[in-house]
Amino acid sequence: MSGGTSVRLEPYEVALLRGGPRAAVTVAALALQLRGLADAGRPGRIRATRAPGTAGATGATGATGATGATGARSAGDTGGGRPVQDALDALDALPALDALPETVYAALQRPASFAELEARTDVREALSALRAGLVAAGMLRSLPPRRTRAARRALRALRDGHPLPAGRKGLSEDYVLMAVALYGEPALSVLAARFALRAGLIARAEVADKGFHRRAPRGGGTGGVMYSCGGGGGGGSD
């Protein structure tokens, strides 16, 4: 990357840089849950909640076309047949979903555990496209796979601007998603504990002090932020 280049990082892109594929899918699922498009189903499982054509749903932030640093598009149908296509058709009337949340939404037409969701073919393909876009943007090295200096600087800057909050009150949806992208389970246990626990995204011990059920299962998060980076240097992890 050349000096002065600005890269827009969406929360699920930040999550991929910080914690890998599981973190990115977690943020995408949380984005859907915050917009009423997904929720925990049976213990340890996630499902889509909006029937095709239901009015009033609000999609994840992001414009039609290029999204985030990667500009990746949705991987499309998950092989679930007509209900999946109907669900995607219904999204045409809603504010545009970014590629990864859209793919996750399509996959959740068949309820899944988090591990099953992450393993579904179209979700894996969307993650591959996301990773390739971050490589092209100078945020990831492909061989060996690791963050670049530009990515490490971006994560530090975002953490400085988004301290781990002590509670949900007064926070925007975008802040919640970015906090989960940056801090993972510690942020989930503060900002979305009920959903995360019921969906199997965090362990029961992490929310036991908050009064949630101790026998819940253990599992296996999109407004962007502008970050200006200089040269995209070499690797190493935080």
Secondary structure, DSSP 8 states (H G I E B T S, - for coil): --TTEEEEE-HHHHHHHHH-HHHHHHHHHHHHHHTTSEEE-STTEEEE-S-TT-TT----S--SSS-TTTT-------S--HHHHHHHHHHTTSS---HHHHHHHHHTTS-EEHHHHHHSHHHHHHHHHHHHHHHHTTSEETTTTEE-HHHHHHHHHHHHHS---S-STT--HHHHHHHHHHH-HHHHHHHSHHHHHHTTSS-HHHHGGGT--TT---------EEEEE---------
